[in-house]
Amino acid sequence: MDTLEKLITLREKARQEMEAAMKTGDMNAVIKYARIIKEADGGLQATSLAVERISTQLELDSELSTSTEGDRPSSSADLPSRKARGKASRDEYLRRLRTKGIDLSRLKGRTFQTSSGKRVGIAYASEINANKWWMGLPDEQYDVVVLLCETSLGETLDFVLPPDFVNRVWRRLTLSNEQREWHVVKGGPNYELDPKRKLGQITAYLSRIEPLRI
């Protein structure tokens, strides 16, 4: 078991212990386990963002040279790393867009361009922690941002954030190692961007690809 898997397992154990303490009314234990869960969430977030930043630095050149491979679908057996999963998810998303008459051209790494010249950043994250996704994009100018959130069931949600939303939240996003960090949280049927900073719900932008047509 690697460090990340162990952290997820420990968090789940703490959650179970907290639920048991809540049933017995032991509030001291509830507070204790809630603190452990919060610390575990912080560790998972830091790990996910570190992987994203390192993957970005490594993939900038390699994706340019391998962009022609986008016509070949990837299976789960072909995805040994988060970098590979991210690339496969973006390639599949680009294929889906082409079937709807939208053809984005790759500029570099995770930066693309619409037919009218708009810059589009496409970020990817898998659901390492239940109902939470952490991802990053280089601190550059984008007109539209697409957040690809892969669920634990293998479904990929695409939130297409239009220019007005991107402009409103960009400077409020955490900046770390020249990356703007995006934190998506699901609460009930809704999805929210960085609840602690109250950046707003993004549910309405799910699969709303109109900004990519203009």
C-alpha positions in Angstrom: 0.0 0.0 0.0 1.5 3.4 -1.0 1.3 6.5 1.0 -1.7 7.9 -0.7 -3.7 4.7 -0.4 -2.8 4.5 3.3 -3.9 8.1 3.9 -7.3 7.4 2.2 -7.7 4.2 4.4 -6.8 6.1 7.6 -9.3 8.9 6.7 -12.0 6.3 6.2 -11.2 4.7 9.5 -11.4 8.1 11.2 -14.8 8.7 9.6 -16.1 5.4 10.9 -14.8 6.1 14.4 -16.4 9.5 14.3 -19.8 8.1 13.3 -19.6 5.6 16.1 -18.7 8.3 18.6 -21.7 10.4 17.4 -24.0 7.5 18.1 -22.7 7.2 21.7 -22.8 11.0 22.2 -19.0 11.2 22.9 -18.4 14.7 21.6 -14.8 14.8 22.6 -14.1 11.8 20.4 -16.2 13.4 17.6 -14.1 16.5 17.7 -10.9 14.4 17.7 -11.8 12.4 14.7 -13.2 15.4 12.8 -9.7 17.0 13.3 -8.0 13.9 12.0 -10.3 13.9 8.9 -9.6 17.5 8.2 -5.8 16.8 8.4 -6.2 13.9 6.1 -8.2 16.0 3.6 -5.3 18.6 3.7 -2.8 15.9 3.0 -4.8 14.5 0.1 -5.2 18.0 -1.4 -1.5 18.8 -1.1 -0.6 15.4 -2.7 -3.0 15.8 -5.5 -1.9 19.3 -6.4 1.8 18.4 -6.1 1.3 15.5 -8.6 -0.7 17.9 -10.9 2.1 20.5 -10.8 4.9 18.0 -11.5 2.9 16.3 -14.3 2.3 19.7 -15.9 6.0 20.5 -16.0 6.8 17.1 -17.5 4.1 17.0 -20.0 4.4 20.4 -21.7 6.9 19.2 -24.3 5.8 15.5 -24.5 2.2 16.4 -25.2 3.2 18.6 -28.1 5.1 15.7 -29.7 2.4 13.1 -29.1 -0.7 15.2 -29.8 -1.4 13.2 -33.0 -2.1 10.2 -30.9 -5.5 11.7 -29.9 -7.4 9.6 -32.4 -6.7 6.4 -30.5 -8.9 5.7 -27.4 -7.1 4.6 -24.3 -8.2 1.8 -22.0 -7.7 1.6 -18.3 -4.8 -0.8 -18.8 -3.0 2.0 -20.8 -3.2 4.5 -17.9 -0.5 3.7 -15.3 -0.2 7.3 -14.1 -2.2 10.4 -13.4 -0.5 12.1 -16.3 -1.6 9.4 -18.7 -5.2 9.5 -17.3 -5.3 13.2 -17.7 -4.1 13.1 -21.3 -6.5 10.3 -22.2 -9.4 12.2 -20.6 -8.5 15.4 -22.5 -8.1 13.5 -25.8 -11.5 11.8 -25.3 -13.1 15.2 -24.5 -11.6 16.7 -27.7 -13.0 13.8 -29.7 -16.5 14.4 -28.2 -16.3 18.0 -29.0 -15.4 17.3 -32.6 -18.6 15.2 -33.0 -20.5 18.3 -32.0 -18.8 20.5 -34.5 -16.2 22.0 -32.2 -12.5 21.6 -33.1 -10.0 22.9 -30.5 -6.4 23.2 -31.6 -3.6 22.5 -29.1 -1.2 25.4 -28.3 0.8 23.7 -25.6 0.3 21.3 -22.7 -3.3 21.9 -21.5 -3.8 25.1 -23.4 -6.0 25.0 -26.5 -7.6 27.5 -28.9 -11.0 27.8 -30.4 -11.6 28.6 -34.1 -12.2 32.2 -33.2 -8.9 32.4 -31.3 -10.1 32.1 -27.7 -7.6 30.5 -25.3 -9.0 27.5 -23.4 -7.4 25.8 -20.4 -8.4 22.2 -19.8 -7.7 20.8 -16.3 -8.2 17.2 -15.2 -8.6 15.6 -11.8 -9.7 12.2 -10.6 -11.9 11.7 -7.5 -9.1 10.8 -5.0 -11.4 11.8 -2.1 -15.1 11.3 -2.2 -16.9 14.2 -3.9 -13.8 16.3 -4.2 -11.4 17.2 -7.0 -8.2 19.2 -7.0 -6.5 20.4 -10.1 -4.3 23.2 -11.4 -3.6 25.3 -14.5 -0.6 27.5 -15.3 -1.0 31.1 -14.3 -1.7 32.3 -17.8 -4.5 34.1 -19.5 -7.5 32.0 -20.5 -10.9 33.0 -22.0 -12.6 29.7 -21.1 -11.6 27.0 -18.6 -12.8 23.4 -18.7 -12.6 21.4 -15.5 -12.7 17.6 -16.2 -13.7 15.8 -13.0 -13.5 12.0 -13.3 -15.7 10.3 -10.7 -14.8 7.1 -8.8 -17.3 5.3 -11.2 -15.3 6.3 -14.2 -17.7 9.1 -15.5 -16.1 12.4 -16.6 -17.9 15.6 -15.7 -17.1 18.6 -17.8 -17.6 22.1 -16.4 -17.2 24.7 -19.0 -16.5 28.0 -17.3 -17.3 31.1 -19.5 -15.1 34.2 -19.7 -17.1 36.3 -17.2 -16.8 33.5 -14.6 -13.1 32.9 -15.2 -12.3 36.6 -15.0 -14.2 36.9 -11.7 -12.5 34.1 -9.9 -9.1 33.9 -11.4 -7.2 36.2 -9.0 -9.0 34.7 -6.0 -7.7 31.2 -6.8 -4.8 29.9 -4.8 -1.5 30.6 -6.6 1.3 28.0 -6.0 4.4 27.4 -8.0 2.9 29.4 -10.9 -0.2 27.3 -10.9 -3.8 28.4 -10.2 -5.5 25.8 -8.1 -9.1 24.7 -8.7 -11.0 22.8 -5.9 -14.4 21.4 -6.9 -16.7 20.0 -4.2 -20.0 18.1 -4.6 -22.7 18.8 -2.1 -25.9 16.9 -2.7 -26.8 17.5 -6.4 -24.7 20.7 -6.7 -21.0 21.3 -7.4 -19.2 24.3 -5.9 -15.8 25.9 -6.6 -13.6 26.2 -3.5 -16.4 26.5 -0.9 -14.0 28.0 1.7 -13.4 31.0 -0.6 -17.1 30.9 -1.7 -16.2 31.2 -5.4 -19.6 30.0 -6.4 -21.6 27.1 -7.8 -20.6 25.6 -11.1 -23.4 23.1 -11.6 -25.0 25.3 -14.3 -21.9 25.0 -16.4 -21.9 21.2 -16.6 -21.6 20.3 -20.3 -22.5 23.8 -21.4 -20.1 23.9 -24.4 -21.5 27.1 -25.9 -18.5 29.2 -24.9 -16.3 26.8 -27.0 -18.3 27.5 -30.2 -17.8 31.3 -30.2 
